[in-house]
Amino acid sequence: MSIMLIFLTAIAAIVVWWLAQQRLASKPWLEVGHAHDPRRAAPLPAAKVGLGVFLAVVGSLFALSFSAYFMRMASSDWGALPLPGFLWVNTAILALASVALHWTKLRAESRHGEKARTGLLVALAAGLAFLVGQLFAWRALSNAGYLLAGNPANSFFYMLTGLHGLHILGGLAALGRVTMHASDAGFDRRTRLSIELCAIYWHFMLAVWLVLFALLSGWATEVVVFCRQLLT
């Protein structure tokens, strides 16, 4: 339970910080008479608020899953499975997609349309490569005898990586729509906002994957044990 509270608190702190950075806490009642002041901060788009709420929900879902993982691994029937080395490559690929989208966001803001289109295609290709790599990792484990129902650790591996993969698939669908819209309408204000939202989403999914990877590899467990020793 304490692990779950730590995860949820961390997620809430990140979301509050992000919304504060997006000027959600602005006070429009103090800005009367300055409607045409060019120095006044632009209102936060509703899409950003919606994304922030959605990521908070997704983060809570993963936090609950991670907490269940920690509680279940204390059982006597738990047997850790070896992680395929290809997961390191997958991590680098997902990081590439995140970096590519950040670069695309900067190019779109500076009106470098061709470079931004290239960045979108690179991010799409990297996202697809990550999913294919996850399937290869699943196949390697199943061929080695680590099947879904063979052990609770196996079940959690497939469940957690599958849950993350579904969110990556959803991100690819959104990114594909943005790419098609950029090809048809160019990099107008709506497209630039969509690219920014996609970048935020992929940064978040990269962060979730890094925590998940640390959890599955055992690093997170060592950190939790150390924290518990400090608290006792």
Secondary structure, 3 states (H helix, E strand, C coil): CHHHHHHHHHHHHHHHHHHHHCCCCCCHHHCCCCCCCCCCCCCCCHHHHHHHHHHHHHHHHHHHHHHHHHHHCCCCCCCCCCCCCHHHHHHHHHHHHHHHHHHHHHHHHCCCHHHHHHHHHHHHHHHHHHHHHHHHHHHHHHHCCCCCCCCHHHHHHHHHHHHHHHHHHHHHHHHHHHHHHHHHHCCCHHHHHHHHHHHHHHHHHHHHHHHHHHHHHCHHHHHHHHHHHHHC
